[in-house]
Amino acid sequence: MFSFDWHQKFMDIAVYAATNPWQFLYYVFMFLTPMFIISGYLAYRLAKDIDRNEKAKRAKSQQQTNIAKVRRHAKRD
């Protein structure tokens, strides 16, 4: 149905990069810069989410420990 020659497309890009290296690099960086910005933002959000989850786990663990201490002291009295 759709015939696409990957080898020919790669060769066209390679020839273009060889004949216009600065323009090729400009286009590559123009495409990659937003991707790096998005990647950095998502990595930052992921790190914050992981920290938030770890903090919540520690708080819940501390709460369970405190509840257990109160119950032990209540049994002694």
Backbone atoms as SQL, in Angstrom:
CREATE TABLE atoms (id INTEGER PRIMARY KEY, chain TEXT, resi INTEGER, resn TEXT, atom TEXT, x REAL, y REAL, z REAL);
INSERT INTO atoms VALUES
  (1, 'A', 1, 'MET', 'N', 0.823, -1.178, 0.000),
  (2, 'A', 1, 'MET', 'CA', 0.000, 0.000, 0.000),
  (3, 'A', 1, 'MET', 'C', 0.875, 1.252, 0.000),
  (4, 'A', 2, 'PHE', 'N', 1.621, 1.468, 1.091),
  (5, 'A', 2, 'PHE', 'CA', 2.530, 2.597, 1.141),
  (6, 'A', 2, 'PHE', 'C', 3.948, 2.071, 1.009),
  (7, 'A', 3, 'SER', 'N', 4.620, 2.570, 0.036),
  (8, 'A', 3, 'SER', 'CA', 5.996, 2.145, -0.181),
  (9, 'A', 3, 'SER', 'C', 6.914, 3.293, 0.234),
  (10, 'A', 4, 'PHE', 'N', 7.761, 3.040, 1.227),
  (11, 'A', 4, 'PHE', 'CA', 8.667, 4.064, 1.720),
  (12, 'A', 4, 'PHE', 'C', 10.055, 3.460, 1.785),
  (13, 'A', 5, 'ASP', 'N', 10.972, 4.045, 1.073),
  (14, 'A', 5, 'ASP', 'CA', 12.342, 3.530, 1.011),
  (15, 'A', 5, 'ASP', 'C', 13.187, 4.247, 2.067),
  (16, 'A', 6, 'TRP', 'N', 13.399, 3.565, 3.212),
  (17, 'A', 6, 'TRP', 'CA', 14.155, 4.153, 4.314),
  (18, 'A', 6, 'TRP', 'C', 15.608, 4.404, 3.947),
  (19, 'A', 7, 'HIS', 'N', 16.171, 3.508, 3.188),
  (20, 'A', 7, 'HIS', 'CA', 17.576, 3.671, 2.800),
  (21, 'A', 7, 'HIS', 'C', 17.757, 4.929, 1.966),
  (22, 'A', 8, 'GLN', 'N', 16.885, 5.155, 1.017),
  (23, 'A', 8, 'GLN', 'CA', 16.987, 6.345, 0.170),
  (24, 'A', 8, 'GLN', 'C', 16.764, 7.610, 0.986),
  (25, 'A', 9, 'LYS', 'N', 15.818, 7.577, 1.911),
  (26, 'A', 9, 'LYS', 'CA', 15.555, 8.746, 2.760),
  (27, 'A', 9, 'LYS', 'C', 16.780, 9.065, 3.622),
  (28, 'A', 10, 'PHE', 'N', 17.400, 8.030, 4.192),
  (29, 'A', 10, 'PHE', 'CA', 18.617, 8.229, 4.994),
  (30, 'A', 10, 'PHE', 'C', 19.733, 8.803, 4.138),
  (31, 'A', 11, 'MET', 'N', 19.876, 8.315, 2.931),
  (32, 'A', 11, 'MET', 'CA', 20.925, 8.823, 2.042),
  (33, 'A', 11, 'MET', 'C', 20.658, 10.285, 1.669),
  (34, 'A', 12, 'ASP', 'N', 19.402, 10.654, 1.469),
  (35, 'A', 12, 'ASP', 'CA', 19.072, 12.051, 1.176),
  (36, 'A', 12, 'ASP', 'C', 19.459, 12.949, 2.345),
  (37, 'A', 13, 'ILE', 'N', 19.185, 12.501, 3.550),
  (38, 'A', 13, 'ILE', 'CA', 19.539, 13.283, 4.746),
  (39, 'A', 13, 'ILE', 'C', 21.056, 13.364, 4.895),
  (40, 'A', 14, 'ALA', 'N', 21.751, 12.258, 4.646),
  (41, 'A', 14, 'ALA', 'CA', 23.220, 12.252, 4.745),
  (42, 'A', 14, 'ALA', 'C', 23.842, 13.193, 3.722),
  (43, 'A', 15, 'VAL', 'N', 23.318, 13.202, 2.519),
  (44, 'A', 15, 'VAL', 'CA', 23.843, 14.106, 1.479),
  (45, 'A', 15, 'VAL', 'C', 23.563, 15.553, 1.868),
  (46, 'A', 16, 'TYR', 'N', 22.371, 15.823, 2.373),
  (47, 'A', 16, 'TYR', 'CA', 22.029, 17.174, 2.808),
  (48, 'A', 16, 'TYR', 'C', 22.950, 17.628, 3.937),
  (49, 'A', 17, 'ALA', 'N', 23.215, 16.722, 4.902),
  (50, 'A', 17, 'ALA', 'CA', 24.092, 17.061, 6.027),
  (51, 'A', 17, 'ALA', 'C', 25.517, 17.304, 5.546),
  (52, 'A', 18, 'ALA', 'N', 25.940, 16.582, 4.516),
  (53, 'A', 18, 'ALA', 'CA', 27.296, 16.763, 3.999),
  (54, 'A', 18, 'ALA', 'C', 27.421, 18.066, 3.206),
  (55, 'A', 19, 'THR', 'N', 26.357, 18.450, 2.516),
  (56, 'A', 19, 'THR', 'CA', 26.446, 19.659, 1.697),
  (57, 'A', 19, 'THR', 'C', 26.154, 20.927, 2.497),
  (58, 'A', 20, 'ASN', 'N', 25.308, 20.840, 3.525),
  (59, 'A', 20, 'ASN', 'CA', 24.951, 22.000, 4.362),
  (60, 'A', 20, 'ASN', 'C', 25.111, 21.647, 5.836),
  (61, 'A', 21, 'PRO', 'N', 26.337, 21.480, 6.319),
  (62, 'A', 21, 'PRO', 'CA', 26.493, 20.999, 7.703),
  (63, 'A', 21, 'PRO', 'C', 25.977, 21.980, 8.758),
  (64, 'A', 22, 'TRP', 'N', 26.202, 23.282, 8.584),
  (65, 'A', 22, 'TRP', 'CA', 25.768, 24.234, 9.604),
  (66, 'A', 22, 'TRP', 'C', 24.251, 24.349, 9.647),
  (67, 'A', 23, 'GLN', 'N', 23.648, 24.355, 8.484),
  (68, 'A', 23, 'GLN', 'CA', 22.190, 24.418, 8.453),
  (69, 'A', 23, 'GLN', 'C', 21.580, 23.134, 9.008),
  (70, 'A', 24, 'PHE', 'N', 22.195, 22.000, 8.715),
  (71, 'A', 24, 'PHE', 'CA', 21.730, 20.719, 9.254),
  (72, 'A', 24, 'PHE', 'C', 21.807, 20.731, 10.778),
  (73, 'A', 25, 'LEU', 'N', 22.950, 21.168, 11.323),
  (74, 'A', 25, 'LEU', 'CA', 23.092, 21.236, 12.777),
  (75, 'A', 25, 'LEU', 'C', 22.103, 22.218, 13.390),
  (76, 'A', 26, 'TYR', 'N', 21.864, 23.323, 12.704),
  (77, 'A', 26, 'TYR', 'CA', 20.885, 24.292, 13.188),
  (78, 'A', 26, 'TYR', 'C', 19.513, 23.641, 13.303),
  (79, 'A', 27, 'TYR', 'N', 19.101, 22.902, 12.288),
  (80, 'A', 27, 'TYR', 'CA', 17.797, 22.241, 12.326),
  (81, 'A', 27, 'TYR', 'C', 17.750, 21.158, 13.403),
  (82, 'A', 28, 'VAL', 'N', 18.825, 20.427, 13.561),
  (83, 'A', 28, 'VAL', 'CA', 18.866, 19.386, 14.597),
  (84, 'A', 28, 'VAL', 'C', 18.733, 20.009, 15.981),
  (85, 'A', 29, 'PHE', 'N', 19.501, 21.061, 16.246),
  (86, 'A', 29, 'PHE', 'CA', 19.417, 21.718, 17.560),
  (87, 'A', 29, 'PHE', 'C', 18.070, 22.402, 17.758),
  (88, 'A', 30, 'MET', 'N', 17.514, 22.946, 16.687),
  (89, 'A', 30, 'MET', 'CA', 16.211, 23.585, 16.784),
  (90, 'A', 30, 'MET', 'C', 15.138, 22.553, 17.151),
  (91, 'A', 31, 'PHE', 'N', 15.294, 21.335, 16.690),
  (92, 'A', 31, 'PHE', 'CA', 14.349, 20.282, 17.030),
  (93, 'A', 31, 'PHE', 'C', 14.623, 19.709, 18.418),
  (94, 'A', 32, 'LEU', 'N', 15.891, 19.539, 18.776),
  (95, 'A', 32, 'LEU', 'CA', 16.228, 18.881, 20.039),
  (96, 'A', 32, 'LEU', 'C', 16.082, 19.782, 21.268),
  (97, 'A', 33, 'THR', 'N', 16.267, 21.076, 21.125),
  (98, 'A', 33, 'THR', 'CA', 16.201, 21.970, 22.277),
  (99, 'A', 33, 'THR', 'C', 14.865, 21.882, 23.012),
  (100, 'A', 34, 'PRO', 'N', 13.732, 21.964, 22.334),
  (101, 'A', 34, 'PRO', 'CA', 12.472, 21.820, 23.079),
  (102, 'A', 34, 'PRO', 'C', 12.334, 20.438, 23.724),
  (103, 'A', 35, 'MET', 'N', 12.867, 19.414, 23.069),
  (104, 'A', 35, 'MET', 'CA', 12.786, 18.071, 23.640),
  (105, 'A', 35, 'MET', 'C', 13.587, 17.988, 24.937),
  (106, 'A', 36, 'PHE', 'N', 14.769, 18.605, 24.967),
  (107, 'A', 36, 'PHE', 'CA', 15.569, 18.619, 26.187),
  (108, 'A', 36, 'PHE', 'C', 14.881, 19.416, 27.290),
  (109, 'A', 37, 'ILE', 'N', 14.250, 20.513, 26.934),
  (110, 'A', 37, 'ILE', 'CA', 13.541, 21.322, 27.928),
  (111, 'A', 37, 'ILE', 'C', 12.380, 20.524, 28.517),
  (112, 'A', 38, 'ILE', 'N', 11.618, 19.880, 27.655),
  (113, 'A', 38, 'ILE', 'CA', 10.495, 19.059, 28.129),
  (114, 'A', 38, 'ILE', 'C', 10.998, 17.907, 28.993),
  (115, 'A', 39, 'SER', 'N', 12.082, 17.277, 28.569),
  (116, 'A', 39, 'SER', 'CA', 12.651, 16.165, 29.330),
  (117, 'A', 39, 'SER', 'C', 13.119, 16.629, 30.713),
  (118, 'A', 40, 'GLY', 'N', 13.769, 17.773, 30.777),
  (119, 'A', 40, 'GLY', 'CA', 14.223, 18.307, 32.053),
  (120, 'A', 40, 'GLY', 'C', 13.064, 18.633, 32.974),
  (121, 'A', 41, 'TYR', 'N', 12.012, 19.224, 32.423),
  (122, 'A', 41, 'TYR', 'CA', 10.827, 19.554, 33.219),
  (123, 'A', 41, 'TYR', 'C', 10.165, 18.294, 33.759),
  (124, 'A', 42, 'LEU', 'N', 10.026, 17.272, 32.914),
  (125, 'A', 42, 'LEU', 'CA', 9.399, 16.027, 33.365),
  (126, 'A', 42, 'LEU', 'C', 10.262, 15.308, 34.404),
  (127, 'A', 43, 'ALA', 'N', 11.588, 15.363, 34.244),
  (128, 'A', 43, 'ALA', 'CA', 12.476, 14.757, 35.235),
  (129, 'A', 43, 'ALA', 'C', 12.350, 15.484, 36.578),
  (130, 'A', 44, 'TYR', 'N', 12.233, 16.807, 36.526),
  (131, 'A', 44, 'TYR', 'CA', 12.049, 17.594, 37.743),
  (132, 'A', 44, 'TYR', 'C', 10.741, 17.224, 38.438),
  (133, 'A', 45, 'ARG', 'N', 9.675, 17.117, 37.665),
  (134, 'A', 45, 'ARG', 'CA', 8.374, 16.746, 38.226),
  (135, 'A', 45, 'ARG', 'C', 8.412, 15.350, 38.830),
  (136, 'A', 46, 'LEU', 'N', 9.082, 14.415, 38.148),
  (137, 'A', 46, 'LEU', 'CA', 9.195, 13.049, 38.654),
  (138, 'A', 46, 'LEU', 'C', 9.968, 13.023, 39.968),
  (139, 'A', 47, 'ALA', 'N', 11.069, 13.774, 40.043),
  (140, 'A', 47, 'ALA', 'CA', 11.862, 13.821, 41.274),
  (141, 'A', 47, 'ALA', 'C', 11.037, 14.387, 42.430),
  (142, 'A', 48, 'LYS', 'N', 10.279, 15.448, 42.157),
  (143, 'A', 48, 'LYS', 'CA', 9.438, 16.027, 43.200),
  (144, 'A', 48, 'LYS', 'C', 8.355, 15.042, 43.648),
  (145, 'A', 49, 'ASP', 'N', 7.778, 14.318, 42.709),
  (146, 'A', 49, 'ASP', 'CA', 6.732, 13.341, 43.044),
  (147, 'A', 49, 'ASP', 'C', 7.307, 12.196, 43.872),
  (148, 'A', 50, 'ILE', 'N', 8.494, 11.736, 43.518),
  (149, 'A', 50, 'ILE', 'CA', 9.143, 10.664, 44.288),
  (150, 'A', 50, 'ILE', 'C', 9.437, 11.149, 45.705),
  (151, 'A', 51, 'ASP', 'N', 9.964, 12.366, 45.840),
  (152, 'A', 51, 'ASP', 'CA', 10.239, 12.921, 47.168),
  (153, 'A', 51, 'ASP', 'C', 8.960, 13.045, 47.993),
  (154, 'A', 52, 'ARG', 'N', 7.892, 13.492, 47.352),
  (155, 'A', 52, 'ARG', 'CA', 6.614, 13.648, 48.053),
  (156, 'A', 52, 'ARG', 'C', 6.100, 12.286, 48.531),
  (157, 'A', 53, 'ASN', 'N', 6.223, 11.267, 47.689),
  (158, 'A', 53, 'ASN', 'CA', 5.767, 9.929, 48.085),
  (159, 'A', 53, 'ASN', 'C', 6.607, 9.366, 49.226),
  (160, 'A', 54, 'GLU', 'N', 7.919, 9.562, 49.160),
  (161, 'A', 54, 'GLU', 'CA', 8.788, 9.079, 50.241),
  (162, 'A', 54, 'GLU', 'C', 8.477, 9.802, 51.548),
  (163, 'A', 55, 'LYS', 'N', 8.228, 11.097, 51.472),
  (164, 'A', 55, 'LYS', 'CA', 7.899, 11.866, 52.674),
  (165, 'A', 55, 'LYS', 'C', 6.583, 11.380, 53.273),
  (166, 'A', 56, 'ALA', 'N', 5.607, 11.079, 52.426),
  (167, 'A', 56, 'ALA', 'CA', 4.320, 10.575, 52.915),
  (168, 'A', 56, 'ALA', 'C', 4.492, 9.201, 53.550),
  (169, 'A', 57, 'LYS', 'N', 5.322, 8.357, 52.968),
  (170, 'A', 57, 'LYS', 'CA', 5.572, 7.029, 53.554),
  (171, 'A', 57, 'LYS', 'C', 6.234, 7.163, 54.922),
  (172, 'A', 58, 'ARG', 'N', 7.221, 8.059, 55.012),
  (173, 'A', 58, 'ARG', 'CA', 7.885, 8.251, 56.299),
  (174, 'A', 58, 'ARG', 'C', 6.918, 8.785, 57.345),
  (175, 'A', 59, 'ALA', 'N', 6.064, 9.707, 56.947),
  (176, 'A', 59, 'ALA', 'CA', 5.091, 10.272, 57.891),
  (177, 'A', 59, 'ALA', 'C', 4.114, 9.197, 58.345),
  (178, 'A', 60, 'LYS', 'N', 3.662, 8.365, 57.424),
  (179, 'A', 60, 'LYS', 'CA', 2.728, 7.292, 57.788),
  (180, 'A', 60, 'LYS', 'C', 3.412, 6.278, 58.709),
  (181, 'A', 61, 'SER', 'N', 4.660, 5.960, 58.417),
  (182, 'A', 61, 'SER', 'CA', 5.407, 5.030, 59.261),
  (183, 'A', 61, 'SER', 'C', 5.594, 5.612, 60.666),
  (184, 'A', 62, 'GLN', 'N', 5.939, 6.888, 60.720),
  (185, 'A', 62, 'GLN', 'CA', 6.114, 7.546, 62.017),
  (186, 'A', 62, 'GLN', 'C', 4.794, 7.578, 62.778),
  (187, 'A', 63, 'GLN', 'N', 3.698, 7.821, 62.058),
  (188, 'A', 63, 'GLN', 'CA', 2.381, 7.843, 62.695),
  (189, 'A', 63, 'GLN', 'C', 2.043, 6.470, 63.264),
  (190, 'A', 64, 'GLN', 'N', 2.317, 5.403, 62.502),
  (191, 'A', 64, 'GLN', 'CA', 2.048, 4.054, 62.990),
  (192, 'A', 64, 'GLN', 'C', 2.902, 3.735, 64.215),
  (193, 'A', 65, 'THR', 'N', 4.143, 4.181, 64.200),
  (194, 'A', 65, 'THR', 'CA', 5.031, 3.962, 65.344),
  (195, 'A', 65, 'THR', 'C', 4.493, 4.686, 66.580),
  (196, 'A', 66, 'ASN', 'N', 4.074, 5.913, 66.389),
  (197, 'A', 66, 'ASN', 'CA', 3.542, 6.679, 67.519),
  (198, 'A', 66, 'ASN', 'C', 2.259, 6.068, 68.057),
  (199, 'A', 67, 'ILE', 'N', 1.395, 5.588, 67.185),
  (200, 'A', 67, 'ILE', 'CA', 0.164, 4.930, 67.618),
  (201, 'A', 67, 'ILE', 'C', 0.486, 3.681, 68.420),
  (202, 'A', 68, 'ALA', 'N', 1.478, 2.918, 67.960),
  (203, 'A', 68, 'ALA', 'CA', 1.873, 1.705, 68.684),
  (204, 'A', 68, 'ALA', 'C', 2.429, 2.058, 70.068),
  (205, 'A', 69, 'LYS', 'N', 3.208, 3.127, 70.171),
  (206, 'A', 69, 'LYS', 'CA', 3.748, 3.552, 71.458),
  (207, 'A', 69, 'LYS', 'C', 2.628, 3.950, 72.411),
  (208, 'A', 70, 'VAL', 'N', 1.651, 4.706, 71.888),
  (209, 'A', 70, 'VAL', 'CA', 0.536, 5.143, 72.732),
  (210, 'A', 70, 'VAL', 'C', -0.254, 3.939, 73.208),
  (211, 'A', 71, 'ARG', 'N', -0.480, 2.972, 72.369),
  (212, 'A', 71, 'ARG', 'CA', -1.241, 1.782, 72.768),
  (213, 'A', 71, 'ARG', 'C', -0.491, 0.971, 73.822),
  (214, 'A', 72, 'ARG', 'N', 0.837, 0.884, 73.679),
  (215, 'A', 72, 'ARG', 'CA', 1.619, 0.154, 74.689),
  (216, 'A', 72, 'ARG', 'C', 1.549, 0.856, 76.031),
  (217, 'A', 73, 'HIS', 'N', 1.665, 2.206, 76.020),
  (218, 'A', 73, 'HIS', 'CA', 1.584, 2.939, 77.264),
  (219, 'A', 73, 'HIS', 'C', 0.195, 2.886, 77.873),
  (220, 'A', 74, 'ALA', 'N', -0.811, 2.844, 77.042),
  (221, 'A', 74, 'ALA', 'CA', -2.196, 2.780, 77.548),
  (222, 'A', 74, 'ALA', 'C', -2.461, 1.433, 78.219),
  (223, 'A', 75, 'LYS', 'N', -1.871, 0.356, 77.720),
  (224, 'A', 75, 'LYS', 'CA', -2.047, -0.967, 78.312),
  (225, 'A', 75, 'LYS', 'C', -1.375, -1.054, 79.680),
  (226, 'A', 76, 'ARG', 'N', -0.252, -0.365, 79.850),
  (227, 'A', 76, 'ARG', 'CA', 0.461, -0.409, 81.117),
  (228, 'A', 76, 'ARG', 'C', -0.314, 0.313, 82.205),
  (229, 'A', 77, 'ASP', 'N', -0.995, 1.376, 81.833),
  (230, 'A', 77, 'ASP', 'CA', -1.724, 2.161, 82.839),
  (231, 'A', 77, 'ASP', 'C', -2.967, 1.499, 83.248);
